[in-house]
Amino acid sequence: MIRVVLPAHLATLIGVHGEIAVDVAVPASQRSLLDEIERQYPVLVGTMRDPTTHQRRAFIRFFACEDDLSHEHPDTRLPDDVEAGREPFFVIGAMAGG
């Protein structure tokens, strides 16, 4: 079970507070995790990734174990601590402007 922390606007969209738990086969990747999140919560399709290309949205970032995973290949394996549920996978809505 992978723990996922969503930004407040996405958590509100699916009606949760705090983190969600997603059951993903190990070894897990960003792609398999995001695919499962979108399967469980179809309203999130297109919010984190483009629905056609599955590329990460420009103002969405992925973090785990204090590392920015946003530019990792989508099929790169997630850290062991994330797969084991010891550390969460963070989806962060980036800030922009000035």
MDTraj code that builds the backbone (N, CA, C; nanometers):
import mdtraj as md
import numpy as np

residues = "MET ILE ARG VAL VAL LEU PRO ALA HIS LEU ALA THR LEU ILE GLY VAL HIS GLY GLU ILE ALA VAL ASP VAL ALA VAL PRO ALA SER GLN ARG SER LEU LEU ASP GLU ILE GLU ARG GLN TYR PRO VAL LEU VAL GLY THR MET ARG ASP PRO THR THR HIS GLN ARG ARG ALA PHE ILE ARG PHE PHE ALA CYS GLU ASP ASP LEU SER HIS GLU HIS PRO ASP THR ARG LEU PRO ASP ASP VAL GLU ALA GLY ARG GLU PRO PHE PHE VAL ILE GLY ALA MET ALA GLY GLY".split()
xyz = np.array([
    [0.0846, -0.1173, 0.0000],
    [0.0000, 0.0000, 0.0000],
    [0.0893, 0.1238, 0.0000],
    [0.0675, 0.2100, -0.0965],
    [0.1446, 0.3338, -0.1081],
    [0.0601, 0.4489, -0.0566],
    [0.1213, 0.5280, 0.0289],
    [0.0556, 0.6466, 0.0847],
    [0.0806, 0.7640, -0.0094],
    [-0.0249, 0.8378, -0.0411],
    [-0.0142, 0.9502, -0.1334],
    [-0.0753, 1.0738, -0.0682],
    [0.0006, 1.1818, -0.0680],
    [-0.0482, 1.3104, -0.0178],
    [-0.0760, 1.3979, -0.1395],
    [-0.2008, 1.4391, -0.1516],
    [-0.2433, 1.5220, -0.2640],
    [-0.2516, 1.6684, -0.2214],
    [-0.2377, 1.7609, -0.3176],
    [-0.2593, 1.9014, -0.2831],
    [-0.4061, 1.9208, -0.2421],
    [-0.4304, 2.0230, -0.1620],
    [-0.5630, 2.0454, -0.1043],
    [-0.6744, 2.0487, -0.2088],
    [-0.6496, 2.1130, -0.3236],
    [-0.7574, 2.1236, -0.4227],
    [-0.7948, 1.9882, -0.4820],
    [-0.6979, 1.8965, -0.4966],
    [-0.7293, 1.7632, -0.5486],
    [-0.7924, 1.6764, -0.4407],
    [-0.7445, 1.6894, -0.3186],
    [-0.8050, 1.6142, -0.2076],
    [-0.9515, 1.6550, -0.1900],
    [-0.9780, 1.7841, -0.1995],
    [-1.1153, 1.8333, -0.1890],
    [-1.2010, 1.7790, -0.3025],
    [-1.1440, 1.7732, -0.4219],
    [-1.2157, 1.7232, -0.5391],
    [-1.2647, 1.5801, -0.5188],
    [-1.1847, 1.4976, -0.4490],
    [-1.2249, 1.3580, -0.4270],
    [-1.2842, 1.3355, -0.2878],
    [-1.2959, 1.4426, -0.2106],
    [-1.3625, 1.4336, -0.0817],
    [-1.2837, 1.3646, 0.0274],
    [-1.1531, 1.3842, 0.0290],
    [-1.0701, 1.3247, 0.1350],
    [-0.9946, 1.4337, 0.2092],
    [-0.9538, 1.3997, 0.3295],
    [-0.8680, 1.4860, 0.4095],
    [-0.7441, 1.4054, 0.4415],
    [-0.6285, 1.4658, 0.4290],
    [-0.5051, 1.3926, 0.4554],
    [-0.4621, 1.3121, 0.3346],
    [-0.4073, 1.1954, 0.3595],
    [-0.3522, 1.1151, 0.2505],
    [-0.4478, 1.0038, 0.2099],
    [-0.4215, 0.9491, 0.0918],
    [-0.4951, 0.8319, 0.0450],
    [-0.3985, 0.7147, 0.0419],
    [-0.4515, 0.5945, 0.0433],
    [-0.3709, 0.4728, 0.0327],
    [-0.4074, 0.4039, -0.0976],
    [-0.3050, 0.3704, -0.1755],
    [-0.3267, 0.3117, -0.3071],
    [-0.2528, 0.1791, -0.3138],
    [-0.3233, 0.0747, -0.3511],
    [-0.2634, -0.0577, -0.3635],
    [-0.2077, -0.0729, -0.5044],
    [-0.0753, -0.0804, -0.5147],
    [-0.0073, -0.0912, -0.6439],
    [0.0898, -0.2089, -0.6357],
    [0.0952, -0.2887, -0.7415],
    [0.1885, -0.4010, -0.7444],
    [0.3322, -0.3509, -0.7396],
    [0.4149, -0.4226, -0.6675],
    [0.5580, -0.3905, -0.6557],
    [0.6323, -0.4747, -0.7584],
    [0.7293, -0.4195, -0.8299],
    [0.7832, -0.2853, -0.8178],
    [0.6870, -0.1822, -0.8764],
    [0.6745, -0.0724, -0.8055],
    [0.5832, 0.0353, -0.8456],
    [0.6614, 0.1492, -0.9088],
    [0.5985, 0.2151, -1.0023],
    [0.6574, 0.3318, -1.0692],
    [0.5587, 0.4472, -1.0593],
    [0.6037, 0.5660, -1.0962],
    [0.5117, 0.6798, -1.1008],
    [0.3940, 0.6469, -1.1915],
    [0.4230, 0.5862, -1.3052],
    [0.3163, 0.5542, -1.4019],
    [0.2136, 0.4596, -1.3403],
    [0.2599, 0.3511, -1.2786],
    [0.1644, 0.2554, -1.2221],
    [0.0872, 0.3173, -1.1064],
    [0.1529, 0.4002, -1.0258],
    [0.0856, 0.4659, -0.9146],
    [-0.0201, 0.5643, -0.9654],
    [0.0165, 0.6502, -1.0586],
    [-0.0780, 0.7491, -1.1112],
    [-0.1917, 0.6820, -1.1881],
    [-0.1605, 0.5742, -1.2598],
    [-0.2663, 0.4988, -1.3283],
    [-0.3688, 0.4471, -1.2274],
    [-0.3211, 0.3943, -1.1147],
    [-0.4114, 0.3391, -1.0139],
    [-0.4901, 0.4496, -0.9431],
    [-0.4258, 0.5623, -0.9151],
    [-0.4979, 0.6751, -0.8551],
    [-0.6112, 0.7187, -0.9471],
    [-0.5814, 0.7308, -1.0763],
    [-0.6835, 0.7736, -1.1721],
    [-0.7921, 0.6673, -1.1906],
    [-0.7568, 0.5408, -1.1731],
    [-0.8573, 0.4339, -1.1816],
    [-0.9521, 0.4423, -1.0619],
    [-0.8948, 0.4637, -0.9429],
    [-0.9768, 0.4705, -0.8218],
    [-1.0563, 0.6003, -0.8121],
    [-0.9991, 0.7073, -0.8636],
    [-1.0607, 0.8401, -0.8556],
    [-1.0655, 0.9012, -0.9961],
    [-1.1597, 0.8557, -1.0792],
    [-1.1636, 0.9010, -1.2196],
    [-1.1760, 1.0518, -1.2371],
    [-1.2287, 1.1214, -1.1377],
    [-1.2395, 1.2668, -1.1488],
    [-1.1011, 1.3320, -1.1555],
    [-0.9973, 1.2609, -1.1134],
    [-0.8613, 1.3153, -1.1176],
    [-0.7931, 1.2984, -1.2538],
    [-0.8551, 1.2254, -1.3455],
    [-0.7964, 1.2088, -1.4786],
    [-0.7794, 1.3461, -1.5421],
    [-0.6579, 1.3749, -1.5833],
    [-0.6276, 1.5030, -1.6474],
    [-0.5826, 1.6114, -1.5511],
    [-0.5875, 1.5871, -1.4209],
    [-0.5472, 1.6897, -1.3257],
    [-0.3980, 1.6883, -1.2973],
    [-0.3383, 1.5707, -1.2971],
    [-0.1950, 1.5582, -1.2691],
    [-0.1140, 1.5336, -1.3955],
    [-0.1780, 1.4694, -1.4926],
    [-0.1138, 1.4375, -1.6207],
    [-0.2087, 1.4712, -1.7331],
    [-0.1517, 1.5033, -1.8476],
    [-0.2330, 1.5241, -1.9667],
    [-0.3060, 1.3923, -1.9963],
    [-0.4377, 1.3949, -2.0207],
    [-0.5107, 1.2696, -2.0395],
    [-0.4753, 1.1937, -2.1667],
    [-0.4166, 1.2599, -2.2627],
    [-0.3789, 1.1930, -2.3874],
    [-0.2344, 1.1447, -2.3843],
    [-0.1427, 1.2332, -2.3492],
    [-0.0001, 1.1980, -2.3530],
    [0.0497, 1.1375, -2.2218],
    [-0.0234, 1.1570, -2.1146],
    [0.0154, 1.1125, -1.9789],
    [0.1424, 1.1806, -1.9292],
    [0.1761, 1.2954, -1.9879],
    [0.2882, 1.3747, -1.9397],
    [0.2432, 1.4550, -1.8176],
    [0.3331, 1.4714, -1.7222],
    [0.3047, 1.5469, -1.6012],
    [0.2648, 1.6897, -1.6382],
    [0.1633, 1.7405, -1.5720],
    [0.1221, 1.8789, -1.5922],
    [0.2333, 1.9715, -1.5441],
    [0.2478, 2.0852, -1.6089],
    [0.3587, 2.1771, -1.5816],
    [0.3635, 2.2244, -1.4367],
    [0.2493, 2.2451, -1.3732],
    [0.2493, 2.2982, -1.2376],
    [0.2208, 2.1915, -1.1316],
    [0.2498, 2.0675, -1.1655],
    [0.2394, 1.9569, -1.0703],
    [0.3794, 1.8984, -1.0535],
    [0.4159, 1.8737, -0.9289],
    [0.5473, 1.8155, -0.8978],
    [0.5268, 1.6906, -0.8139],
    [0.6205, 1.5971, -0.8250],
    [0.6172, 1.4732, -0.7484],
    [0.7416, 1.4655, -0.6607],
    [0.7208, 1.4352, -0.5344],
    [0.8306, 1.4227, -0.4383],
    [0.8146, 1.2957, -0.3570],
    [0.9272, 1.2399, -0.3159],
    [0.9277, 1.1262, -0.2235],
    [1.0648, 1.1193, -0.1587],
    [1.0660, 1.0892, -0.0303],
    [1.1921, 1.0725, 0.0439],
    [1.2835, 1.1937, 0.0260],
    [1.2245, 1.3124, 0.0270],
    [1.2953, 1.4397, 0.0143],
    [1.3610, 1.4607, -0.1221],
    [1.3208, 1.3830, -0.2216],
    [1.3743, 1.3974, -0.3568],
    [1.2639, 1.4415, -0.4524],
    [1.3008, 1.5294, -0.5457],
    [1.2094, 1.5728, -0.6504],
    [1.2122, 1.4668, -0.7607],
    [1.1013, 1.3978, -0.7778],
    [1.0925, 1.2918, -0.8788],
    [1.0221, 1.3393, -1.0054],
    [0.9960, 1.4678, -1.0134],
    [0.9166, 1.5231, -1.1230],
    [0.9759, 1.4975, -1.2610],
    [1.1061, 1.4943, -1.2706],
    [1.1696, 1.4775, -1.4020],
    [1.2234, 1.3363, -1.4240],
    [1.1925, 1.2462, -1.3316],
    [1.2300, 1.1060, -1.3500],
    [1.1429, 1.0453, -1.4601],
    [1.1941, 0.9434, -1.5261],
    [1.1140, 0.8720, -1.6253],
    [0.9939, 0.8105, -1.5533],
    [0.8751, 0.8150, -1.6125],
    [0.7558, 0.7627, -1.5453],
    [0.7646, 0.6154, -1.5042],
    [0.8524, 0.5392, -1.5699],
    [0.8656, 0.3969, -1.5368],
    [0.9777, 0.3669, -1.4383],
    [1.0433, 0.4709, -1.3872],
    [1.1462, 0.4514, -1.2859],
    [1.0801, 0.4009, -1.1584],
    [1.1418, 0.3027, -1.0977],
    [1.0869, 0.2443, -0.9759],
    [1.0846, 0.3481, -0.8636],
    [0.9765, 0.3471, -0.7856],
    [0.9653, 0.4357, -0.6699],
    [1.0598, 0.3889, -0.5594],
    [1.1001, 0.4781, -0.4701],
    [1.1894, 0.4385, -0.3608],
    [1.1277, 0.3270, -0.2746],
    [1.2138, 0.2425, -0.2206],
    [1.1688, 0.1305, -0.1371],
    [1.0804, 0.1772, -0.0221],
    [1.1163, 0.2878, 0.0423],
    [1.0384, 0.3377, 0.1563],
    [0.8975, 0.3795, 0.1152],
    [0.8805, 0.4236, -0.0074],
    [0.7477, 0.4587, -0.0576],
    [0.6690, 0.3312, -0.0851],
    [0.7311, 0.2352, -0.1511],
    [0.6639, 0.1082, -0.1793],
    [0.6195, 0.0384, -0.0512],
    [0.7003, 0.0489, 0.0532],
    [0.6706, -0.0176, 0.1801],
    [0.5718, 0.0607, 0.2665],
    [0.5366, 0.1821, 0.2254],
    [0.4431, 0.2623, 0.3018],
    [0.5048, 0.3381, 0.4181],
    [0.6376, 0.3352, 0.4271],
    [0.7044, 0.4083, 0.5356],
    [0.7109, 0.5581, 0.5078],
    [0.7178, 0.5943, 0.3818],
    [0.7233, 0.7343, 0.3390],
    [0.6141, 0.7577, 0.2352],
    [0.5504, 0.8744, 0.2362],
    [0.4470, 0.9019, 0.1365],
    [0.5049, 0.9523, 0.0046],
    [0.4255, 0.9427, -0.0977],
    [0.4511, 1.0022, -0.2279],
    [0.3708, 1.1315, -0.2295],
    [0.4364, 1.2440, -0.2520],
    [0.3717, 1.3747, -0.2490],
    [0.3439, 1.4238, -0.3892],
    [0.2222, 1.4678, -0.4128],
    [0.1844, 1.5398, -0.5341],
    [0.1677, 1.6844, -0.4898],
    [0.2482, 1.7722, -0.5470],
    [0.2519, 1.9114, -0.5041],
    [0.2062, 2.0012, -0.6188],
    [0.1162, 2.0920, -0.5891],
    [0.0780, 2.1931, -0.6858],
    [0.1787, 2.3078, -0.6761],
    [0.2578, 2.3269, -0.7814],
    [0.3630, 2.4284, -0.7806],
    [0.3027, 2.5688, -0.7790],
    [0.3768, 2.6605, -0.7218],
    [0.3349, 2.8009, -0.7174],
    [0.4068, 2.8765, -0.8287],
    [0.3385, 2.9741, -0.8846],
    [0.4010, 3.0562, -0.9886],
    [0.3493, 3.1992, -0.9754],
    [0.4200, 3.2857, -1.0339],
    [0.3767, 3.4254, -1.0318],
    [0.4814, 3.5143, -0.9690],
    [0.4513, 3.6369, -0.9541],
    [0.5514, 3.7252, -0.8990],
    [0.4994, 3.8503, -0.8498],
])
top = md.Topology()
chain = top.add_chain()
for i, resn in enumerate(residues, 1):
    res = top.add_residue(resn, chain, resSeq=i)
    for name in ("N", "CA", "C"):
        top.add_atom(name, md.element.get_by_symbol(name[0]), res)
traj = md.Trajectory(xyz[None], top)
